[in-house]
Amino acid sequence: MITRFAPSPTGRLHLGHAYSAGLGRRHGSKWLLRIEDLDPGRARPEFVDGILEDLDWLGLQFDGAPIVQSGRTQLYATALDRLKAEGLVYPCFCTRADIAASLTAPHGDAGSAYAGTCRGLPDDSERRETVPHSWRLDSAGAIAKAGGVPGWRELDGSRHEGTAEMIGDAILARKDAPSSYHLACVVDDADSGVTLVVRGADLRPSTPVQRLLQLLLGLPEPTYLHHSLVTHEDGRRLAKRDQAPTLAAMREAGVDGRALAAQLAMDNLPTGYRFALP
Ligand code: GLU
């Protein structure tokens, strides 16, 4: 199986990333590293260096060269053009604040909060040329074209259904960023031949829209492994705002990265952490 680890270089990695990376490594005869750096406001080169350092410390070796999304925007533009040609996306002139959340993994339903303000506007090429805009999936049209909301299959053999509410008119591209997380993710997974998508359960809500995009773009269906998140003992998510210690901090404190990776491979977490309940 071909798997990948796809961190966004918007901060240092924590224990949850180490768990996810190790799981991906063990399941993949080929394990790829993909840097999801399409958000110009948040991605930083020093965090890319940090990811490489942390994986090296854990003793997790990826195959081939890292795939860096910011260098691959032409591929995403081509995919978007195909959806435009089929009338499955529409320009949206709503403000940046409305749509800022679309560029990184959404950790929530994919665009379902959008009120639909720009859906069904008459085509106005002059406005498109002069006013910054994003492109949204016409989810109703897309679902009709695909013959329904596609489900997905997890590695344990379970099948999961998606619903229209999980899809929403997701943003697929933004003026200052050529592709959203969803579009780049499906294009890259297919382009790299990824057969098993290993990622945290917080990204499960992204799967229906990604499966729909795969169908619309004629891309193969991967299997998914959405794993339990690592949390603090009290159930708080690992996030910077919760002062989750980074792998870099653990290294500085003298932790042995390879020994840690070996423990994580047996689902043993250090004291103070647990897996989120399903
Ligand atoms: N870049 C995403 C994140 O860091 C992961 C995307 C994925 O694995 O599909 O949350």
Residues whose N, C-alpha, C, O or C-beta is under 5 A from the ligand:
A	BS01	LIG	A6 P7 S8 E36 A105 V198 R199
